[in-house]
Structure formats: C-alpha cells, structure tokens
Amino acid sequence: MNKFFKRCIFCMIFFPVIVKFAPPGAWGGESLNDAIIIDVRTVQEFNAGHINGAINIPYDIIAEKIGEVTTDKDKKIIVYCRSGRRSEVAKNILEKMGYRNVENGGSLGDMKKMFPGR
C-alpha cells in the first residue's frame, strides 16, 4: 500500500477520536460554553423555565440592554426564545449594531438539546 492510502486510513481511524477528546475551542473559535446565552422571551416566560446561565433580555429591549452584558462585538452570543422568531429579530438587531458573532439558537427545546444538562 502506498503512503497516501496509509495516511488516509490513519486519518479515517484516528481523526474522529481526536475530535471527540479535543478540549473545547481546540479547533479554533470560541467554545459554545464560553458564549453569552440570552433568552429573549418575556420575564414571565424566563421565570417559568430557561437554560441555566442564560441572561434574560426581552427582544424588544435588547438594543438598550446588550451593552450591560458585553460591548465586545466579536463575543459569541446565542439568542433563543420560544419558537425562534423573536430570537431571529434579536439576532438581526444585534448584527445591525455591529455584533459579528451572533447565532439564533432557536427555541428553548433546541437549546436544551445543544446544552444538555443546562
């Protein structure tokens, strides 16, 4: 077997193991665990249940309140709501304000899948 095929086989066998056991952020960028998680639902919805560690800023006041959380325009921010609609509005607002690393996490259920145990 030539060197190329041996290397391909090696990579196919060991690369998934390396990825699985790599520390968060090892492949560049921020770990999701380092992200700021913002619940953009109402205070009442937030109090009824939310992702542990999430900050509640309703989407309709996010432009006024985000500066209290971060002014770092490159910080990873994940926004979520009940269905993903309000979080998309919040994401668009933050991006218009110059935040470059904002993700719509979708619904609370989606976030629980992304962050099991939180």
Buried (B, 14 or more C-beta within 10 A) or exposed (E): EEEEEEEEEEEEEEEEEEEEEEEEEEEEEEEBEEBBBBBBBBEEBBEEEBBEEBBBBBBEEBBEEBEEBBEEEEBBBBBBBBBBBBBBBBBEBBEEEEBEBBBBBBBBEBBBEBBEEE
